[in-house]
């Protein structure tokens, strides 16, 4: 949730400011899309680096991706093969 709020605040300040300074709307749209994908990839990389233990057996779990970005993170246990979902709520 925090990632989403920070991203919206950043875009809410940057886009109108740059638009008033004469930056083309198409360039701003492409930049916003690239920024969104960049944040998504960064959170995914951090998710792969964080050590997460399985709730069921206590084994090491690996990051499997996003459920509904950025609010649900999916992890799979390497030992018992259970999939865990961590949901971030506001």
C-alpha positions as CSV (number, residue, x, y, z in Angstrom):
1,X,0.0,0.0,0.0
2,X,2.8,2.4,0.9
3,X,4.4,1.8,-2.5
4,X,1.2,2.7,-4.3
5,X,0.7,5.9,-2.2
6,X,4.3,7.0,-2.8
7,X,4.0,6.4,-6.5
8,X,0.7,8.3,-6.7
9,X,2.1,11.2,-4.8
10,X,5.2,11.3,-7.0
11,X,3.2,11.3,-10.2
12,X,0.7,13.7,-8.8
13,X,3.4,16.3,-8.2
14,X,5.8,15.6,-11.1
15,X,3.3,15.3,-14.0
16,X,1.5,18.7,-13.4
17,X,4.7,20.5,-12.7
18,X,6.4,19.1,-15.9
19,X,3.3,19.7,-18.0
20,X,3.3,23.4,-16.9
21,X,6.9,23.7,-18.0
22,X,6.0,22.6,-21.5
23,X,6.8,18.8,-21.5
24,X,4.7,16.9,-24.0
25,X,1.8,14.8,-22.6
26,X,2.9,11.8,-24.6
27,X,6.4,12.0,-23.1
28,X,4.9,12.2,-19.6
29,X,2.7,9.2,-20.3
30,X,5.6,7.1,-21.5
31,X,7.7,8.2,-18.5
32,X,4.9,7.4,-16.1
33,X,4.6,3.9,-17.6
34,X,8.3,3.3,-17.5
35,X,8.3,4.4,-13.8
36,X,5.5,2.1,-13.0
37,X,7.3,-0.9,-14.6
38,X,10.5,0.1,-12.8
39,X,8.8,0.2,-9.4
40,X,7.2,-3.2,-10.1
41,X,10.6,-4.7,-11.1
42,X,12.3,-3.2,-8.0
43,X,9.7,-4.6,-5.6
44,X,10.0,-8.0,-7.3
45,X,13.8,-7.9,-6.9
46,X,13.5,-7.0,-3.3
47,X,10.9,-9.8,-2.8
48,X,13.4,-12.3,-4.1
49,X,16.1,-11.1,-1.8
50,X,14.0,-11.1,1.5
51,X,14.3,-14.4,3.5
52,X,10.8,-15.7,4.1
53,X,9.9,-18.8,6.2
54,X,6.9,-21.0,5.4
55,X,4.0,-20.8,7.8
56,X,3.4,-24.5,7.7
57,X,6.8,-26.2,8.0
58,X,9.2,-23.4,8.6
59,X,11.2,-24.0,5.4
60,X,12.7,-21.4,3.1
61,X,10.1,-19.9,0.7
62,X,10.8,-18.2,-2.6
63,X,9.1,-15.2,-4.2
64,X,6.7,-16.3,-6.9
65,X,5.3,-13.0,-8.0
66,X,2.4,-10.6,-7.4
67,X,-1.2,-11.4,-7.0
68,X,-2.8,-8.0,-7.4
69,X,0.1,-5.5,-7.5
70,X,1.1,-4.0,-5.1
71,X,-1.2,-5.5,-2.5
72,X,-0.6,-9.3,-2.6
73,X,2.8,-11.0,-2.7
74,X,3.0,-14.8,-3.4
75,X,5.7,-17.1,-1.9
76,X,6.1,-20.9,-2.4
77,X,7.8,-23.2,0.0
78,X,10.6,-25.3,-1.3
79,X,10.0,-28.2,1.2
80,X,6.2,-28.6,1.5
81,X,5.3,-26.9,-1.8
82,X,2.6,-24.8,-0.1
83,X,1.9,-21.4,-1.6
84,X,1.6,-18.5,0.8
85,X,0.0,-15.1,0.1
86,X,0.8,-12.0,2.0
87,X,-1.8,-9.3,1.6
88,X,-0.9,-5.8,2.5
89,X,-3.9,-3.8,3.8
90,X,-4.1,-0.2,4.6
